[in-house]
Amino acid sequence: MNHTQRLEEVARRHRHLTRKLAKEAVETYLVLLAEDIATGEWVEIPGIGKIQVVKEQGAGTLLSILPGGKRVPHSVGLRLRTKIRLTAQMKARCNK
C-alpha cells in the first residue's frame, strides 16, 4: 500500500473525513512527527514503538575509489544513527 492508498483508506474508515481532510491531517501529523524525531529524543509512535535519531561524530578514515582504481582517503564527518524499539505487538506482526 502506498501513501495515496493509505490516505484513501483513512478517508474510507472515517466517513466524516473527505480525502482532502484525511490527507491534510495525516501529512500534518507526519511533519510534526519528523520535527520531534529530529530533536534527538525518543519519540513514541503508537502501535509501532519508539524511535530516536542521534548525531554522532564519526571516527577513522574512509577510502573512496576513483575511476581507474585510485583510492583517496577522507575523514569521517557526522553520522546519523537510528534506534528503534518495537512494541511486542509490532514484533509479532513482523515475525508472521
N, C-alpha and C positions, 0 to 999 in steps of 0.2 A: 504494500500500500504506500503510495507516495503522499506528499504533503497535501496536494489538492484533494485526493481521495479521503484523507483523514479529515480535512475541513468539511467535506460533504457529509461524512459520517457523523460529525459533531452536529451539523445542522439537522440531519435526519433524526438523530436521537433526541435532540432538544427542539421540538417543533416550534417553540416560541422564537427561535433564532433563525434569521434568514442566513443564507450562505455568506453574505457580506458581513453581517454582525458576527457570525461564528469566526470568520477569517480575522476580523479586527481583534476579537477577544483572544484568540489563540496566538496570533502574532504579537500582540502586546505582552501577553504572558511570557512568550519566548524571549522577547527583548529584555524584559525585566529579569528573567532567569539568567540570561547571558551576562547582564550587568552584575548580578550577585556573584556568579561564578568567577568573574574577572577580579573580584576583590581578594581572592586567595583564601577565603574562608570556606569551611564545609557548608554545603548547601543541600538541604533536604528536598528531594523530588518525590512527592507522594506516589506510592505504588512501584517505585523503582529503587530508591535508596539514597545515598549521599554521594556528592561529587565535590572534588576540590582540585583546582589547578594552581600550582605554585611555580614561581620563577626560581631557578637555581643557577648558580654560576657553574659553567662547565669547566672541566679540568682536562689538561693534556693538550695534545695537538691532533688534528685530523689531516689526512693526506688526500688531496684532490688529484685525480688522474686527468691530465690534459690529453687532447688528441696527440697521438704519437707516443703515448705511454709515459710521458714525463710526470713525475709526482711532485706536487708542490705542497709543503706543509703550511697550515694556518692554524691560529689559535681558536679555541672553542669559546663562544660568547655565552649569552644566557640561553638556558634551555627551559622549556615548559614541561612540567611533569603533571600528568593527570592521574588522580587517585579516585577510584570508585569503590564504594562499599554497597553491594546489592542487598536488598531485603531477602528474607528467606523465601517469600513467595516468588520474587523475581528469579532467584537462583533455580527454584523448582521449574519455573516456566522455561528458562534457558536450557535446562537439562532434559526436557521432554524429547 
